[in-house]
Amino acid sequence: MVQPIRLDEQLCFSIYKAQKQFNHFYAKALAPYKLTYPQYITLLSLYEHGTMSVKALGQTLELDSGTLTPLLKRLEKDDWIARTRSTEDERRVDVALTDKAVSLRDEIFEHVGSCMELLDMSPEMYALIRGNVNEVDAQLDKISDKQLIAVK
């Protein structure tokens, strides 16, 4: 008889619970800026890379166009980004930060950074956990759908 794995021993459940906690954490931390977590990571990517095409942004964030397009519309409506047709290729839409986004960058970084201090983790522990989660992600990425279907 197969012995079931207890729920509290499941890695997937631990990650799921932590992800829910992070969602709550970021919802509160980003509330003063009226930003969601997906909007925040979009801004982070633009702060890091500068103007990007919608396609490149989606690839960087691992978001499909069905998720990214409404997110970008909201950011544009709230004056965080501007979308324009590329002068080099009119099929491409470029996304750039607005003056508002640039002017609030350091404030947002400081605010969210101070919230991260609440985790009370050493930089080494933080890096170790992030590395371990990245390793889990990489291992999961190697598993094909065919392998999952073949599992008995």
Wavefront OBJ file of the C-alpha trace (Angstrom):
o trace
v 0.000 0.000 0.000
v 1.290 3.419 -0.945
v 1.752 5.738 2.000
v 0.324 9.187 1.170
v 2.473 12.234 1.767
v 1.016 14.408 4.471
v -0.122 17.849 3.331
v 2.255 19.636 5.700
v 5.151 17.628 4.219
v 4.377 18.700 0.616
v 6.887 21.134 -0.894
v 4.199 22.358 -3.297
v 1.920 23.216 -0.360
v 4.709 25.131 1.423
v 5.383 27.147 -1.726
v 1.647 27.686 -2.247
v 1.211 29.024 1.307
v 4.258 31.296 0.988
v 2.972 32.608 -2.342
v -0.372 33.472 -0.732
v 1.477 35.287 2.070
v 3.572 37.203 -0.466
v 0.404 38.211 -2.349
v -1.033 39.638 0.878
v 2.305 41.263 1.778
v 2.671 43.003 -1.585
v -0.985 44.011 -1.733
v -0.496 45.965 1.495
v 2.996 47.264 0.614
v 1.920 48.514 -2.824
v -1.480 49.897 -1.766
v -0.157 53.474 -1.298
v 0.788 53.464 -4.988
v -2.389 51.685 -6.133
v -0.246 49.003 -7.776
v -0.780 45.266 -7.973
v 2.124 42.841 -7.767
v 2.056 42.108 -11.537
v 2.080 45.866 -12.184
v 4.976 46.270 -9.753
v 7.122 43.615 -11.423
v 6.326 45.197 -14.792
v 7.674 48.501 -13.498
v 10.706 46.714 -12.020
v 11.493 45.229 -15.418
v 11.190 48.623 -17.099
v 13.316 50.280 -14.399
v 15.968 47.633 -15.010
v 15.869 47.404 -18.820
v 14.423 50.727 -19.980
v 11.946 50.876 -22.849
v 10.972 47.393 -24.024
v 8.683 45.912 -26.634
v 5.492 44.321 -25.323
v 6.796 40.969 -26.553
v 10.144 41.299 -24.735
v 8.379 42.477 -21.576
v 6.039 39.483 -21.676
v 9.000 37.124 -22.114
v 10.904 38.731 -19.237
v 7.909 38.499 -16.895
v 6.756 35.136 -18.251
v 3.281 36.582 -18.896
v 1.171 35.857 -21.965
v -0.411 38.674 -23.961
v -3.859 37.898 -22.523
v -2.550 38.766 -19.063
v -0.080 41.471 -20.061
v -2.329 43.604 -22.294
v -4.967 44.493 -19.655
v -2.203 45.025 -17.088
v -0.449 47.489 -19.430
v -3.743 49.266 -20.179
v -4.275 49.871 -16.450
v -0.694 51.080 -15.974
v -1.107 53.421 -18.931
v -4.483 54.719 -17.672
v -2.858 55.456 -14.284
v 0.073 57.251 -15.999
v 2.831 54.787 -15.053
v 3.731 53.817 -18.619
v 3.288 54.976 -22.193
v 2.804 52.593 -25.118
v 3.831 53.686 -28.581
v 4.284 52.066 -31.981
v 7.929 51.494 -32.817
v 9.362 53.812 -35.442
v 11.505 50.904 -36.689
v 8.698 48.338 -36.990
v 5.099 49.521 -36.776
v 3.954 46.021 -35.766
v 5.932 46.389 -32.526
v 4.561 48.278 -29.523
v 7.126 49.724 -27.141
v 6.504 50.326 -23.452
v 8.271 53.168 -21.630
v 8.088 54.625 -18.153
v 6.378 57.979 -17.672
v 7.808 60.892 -15.710
v 5.536 59.854 -12.827
v 7.040 56.351 -12.749
v 10.585 57.659 -12.931
v 9.985 60.239 -10.190
v 8.431 57.648 -7.817
v 11.039 54.934 -8.453
v 13.259 55.555 -5.410
v 10.267 56.078 -3.120
v 8.747 52.760 -4.191
v 12.086 50.961 -3.844
v 12.606 52.416 -0.374
v 9.071 51.601 0.750
v 9.045 48.015 -0.509
v 12.651 47.516 0.629
v 11.747 48.581 4.153
v 8.840 46.123 4.080
v 11.233 43.347 3.046
v 13.202 44.052 6.231
v 10.150 42.774 8.113
v 11.071 39.270 6.906
v 13.987 39.521 9.347
v 16.260 37.351 7.183
v 19.953 37.731 6.681
v 20.990 38.499 3.098
v 22.622 35.050 3.028
v 19.415 33.273 4.087
v 17.378 35.302 1.601
v 19.785 34.392 -1.231
v 19.816 30.724 -0.200
v 16.018 30.453 -0.191
v 15.722 32.337 -3.485
v 18.337 30.023 -5.000
v 16.521 26.923 -3.747
v 13.188 28.132 -5.123
v 14.891 28.908 -8.458
v 16.291 25.357 -8.461
v 12.806 23.908 -7.893
v 11.537 26.067 -10.770
v 14.344 24.876 -13.048
v 13.688 21.221 -12.174
v 9.959 21.610 -12.803
v 10.710 23.276 -16.126
v 12.607 20.147 -17.227
v 9.553 17.916 -16.762
v 7.622 17.475 -19.989
v 3.869 17.061 -20.210
v 4.482 13.595 -21.636
v 6.367 12.631 -18.484
v 3.474 13.819 -16.302
v 0.941 11.877 -18.333
v 3.114 8.734 -18.136
v 3.313 8.843 -14.328
v 1.328 5.965 -12.903
l 1 2 3 4 5 6 7 8 9 10 11 12 13 14 15 16 17 18 19 20 21 22 23 24 25 26 27 28 29 30 31 32 33 34 35 36 37 38 39 40 41 42 43 44 45 46 47 48 49 50 51 52 53 54 55 56 57 58 59 60 61 62 63 64 65 66 67 68 69 70 71 72 73 74 75 76 77 78 79 80 81 82 83 84 85 86 87 88 89 90 91 92 93 94 95 96 97 98 99 100 101 102 103 104 105 106 107 108 109 110 111 112 113 114 115 116 117 118 119 120 121 122 123 124 125 126 127 128 129 130 131 132 133 134 135 136 137 138 139 140 141 142 143 144 145 146 147 148 149 150 151 152
